[in-house]
Amino acid sequence: FHTWTAEECAAFEARWPLGTKARTAYAIGLYLAARRSDAIRLGRPMERGGEVTYTQHKNRARSPVRITQPVLPPLRAALEACQGKGLTWLETDYGRPFSLDGFGNRFRAWCAEAGLPEACGFHGLRKATAARLAEAGVSSRQIMAVLGDRTLEQAETYTRAADNARMTRDALGGLYGEPVCLTASRVRRNRRKSQA
């Protein structure tokens, strides 16, 4: 699955303003890192005290995972602008919850209308969130909690798209105390400063 870029997110937001079903679906995918199977079930009854709590649809019979996530300000804005009247946040034109395939098809159409490549799909928003978390230095265990994953390997499948060059600069910058341009003389100079 393709991980959405910042440019693709901006293009989608430009095409679909707050108050549209497309923008609400996008916000649920990006700010809750929800799978399609969860996004179509999420709604008002699952929200209390500024948090959403639900059991993930995936593996619900064998190994259920319960998730509690905050409703972040951009998600709150999308939900408040949403015109739905039912119990789920995402509804068809007839006011009913989407089917899994129906939602997938509709979301692909919204992406196409925004001029995004065919590779952009709902699951890519989940990957984009995980990659952003990794780039921000969030631990693998924290990413596991956000995604509702049970193993580090699962969480790491979503973080492979993280900006490794940026993370390397940040890590080495933390070690040397400044932005890094690694030349041998600069490394020696930084070492001498830190030893003084």
ZIWO-V78226 format. One record per helix or strand of 2 or more residues. SS is the DSSP state (alpha for helix, beta for strand). FROM is the first residue (numbers start at 1). LEN is the number of residues. Records with the same first field share a line. If there is no record, write none. Layout:
SS->FROM-LEN  FROM-LEN
//
This chain:
alpha->6-10  21-11  36-4  44-3  73-9  100-14  122-14  140-8  152-8  164-13  184-12
beta->47-2  51-5  66-5
//
